[in-house]
């Protein structure tokens, strides 16, 4: 391991600042204080990659103290596959070049990845010989995450618009009596496209746009399903088996789209803060049994086990039954959707302050790095799973917003291959008890 150099380079500026009377000492002290207080990592190193100085910003970003890094190789911060970058940077520095705003990734002390923007300048001695480098690293992890989230949201909105257009094309294949409805649907789609373009420039208008779009789409889609029912009843003549199957597919597609539109509309209302809470006294065991009846057909179809645990028949709680039911049906439906073997358990408990509703499954599980993202709107976690199931990616976002509107919260724990546990916490004392 290289010995810590004794000559004074940028390492000087990591030493405790002492303000003396001399003008040069005062200047050095000010410069040292500025470097030490910077939020960016400011690092001095030799051309053979040995760290000579390490400020407080570097300690905060990378997790290593100055004592741990001084005299060590800067390659400690490099993922193995990116060690070649150091040779390239040193090569450019040796030619007297600077490296400005180079975006890459580095390793923290805990081996987690941090995305950084690097600026590197050569350090020369009194004779002008390049002897080292001054590196400034800025943590851009959060900025990059927001950029990726914005791109993902835009892609999913475009995909949703594409799905809507496909539904329009399917509706255009109906008979002449559907033409008026198709015209209305196309008008709504054009309005949606215009609103989508405006959303890029005015994100604050997103909620109003989604609510308008959902309302406009519901009317023509209801008309489509109505006309399909008339055709299916044979009011316009008998149908061949193939024609009847085609109508069935059209109706299923329309119903799927209506469900997606409902999700978008609910999300828009929540985003705008339009939540109407209606509390009532509810027997907890009856409420939990009703939830089980809703998912029973799908549980039976997949041959899963279902278990319900409640605190007893005499427990009465105060809740908004409809909104709590919406939250729990979403969580239970997801559990069935992502569980192929084993079972699902709903555990209900109460204390003096909280109602706890816990949904446990033995499904595929969720990767740790995705746990915080699954509650973001238009997100379904693992992309390889999201294409295999239907949905807008709004269910969990809507559920968490509803829980928070009632003064509660939703938490999740998961392990890949072992399953997931979603826990809903709601205050036991609502307006009727207050």
Number of C-alpha atoms within 10 A of each C-alpha: 7 11 9 13 14 8 9 9 19 23 22 17 22 19 15 11 17 13 13 12 8 8 10 10 14 15 13 17 20 16 13 21 18 12 21 22 12 13 17 22 24 24 25 27 26 22 19 14 18 22 26 29 25 29 27 21 22 25 20 15 20 20 16 18 15 18 10 11 19 23 20 18 17 20 18 14 20 19 15 11 7 13 15 12 13 16 13 11 17 21 13 16 21 18 10 14 14 16 15 13 14 12 14 14 19 21 19 19 14 9 13 9 16 18 20 22 17 18 17 23 19 24 21 14 10 6 6 8 12 17 16 25 25 19 21 20 23 21 23 15 15 11 11 13 12 11 12 12 15 12 12 14 16 15 13 16 15 14 12 15 16 12 13 19 15 13 17 18 13 15 23 15 12 17 11 10 10 17 15 11 20 23 14 16 24 17 14 21 19 13 15 21 15 12 19 22 10 14 16 12 9 11 11 12 15 17 21 15 20 22 19 16 22 21 14 18 21 19 15 21 23 16 15 23 20 13 19 21 15 12 19 18 13 11 10 9 9 12 15 9 9 9 13 17 13 13 20 16 13 20 21 13 16 22 15 14 19 18 15 20 20 16 18 24 21 22 24 21 16 18 16 15 12 12 15 10 15 14 18 16 14 15 15 23 18 13 13 19 14 12 17 18 10 13 15 14 11 13 22 11 8 15 13 17 14 17 11 15 15 17 12 12 10 9 14 16 20 21 25 17 16 11 20 19 17 15 21 21 18 15 22 22 15 17 26 22 17 18 21 16 15 15 20 24 19 23 17 20 16 19 9 8 11 16 21 19 22 22 22 23 27 24 25 20 20 20 14 12 9 13 14 11 16 20 23 18 17 23 23 23 19 14 9 9 11 14 10 10 12 11 17 19 21 20 27 21 18 25 25 19 21 23 19 14 18 20 13 18 17 21 14 17 15 20 15 13 12 13 21 23 22 20 21 24 22 24 20 19 15 18 11 11 11 5
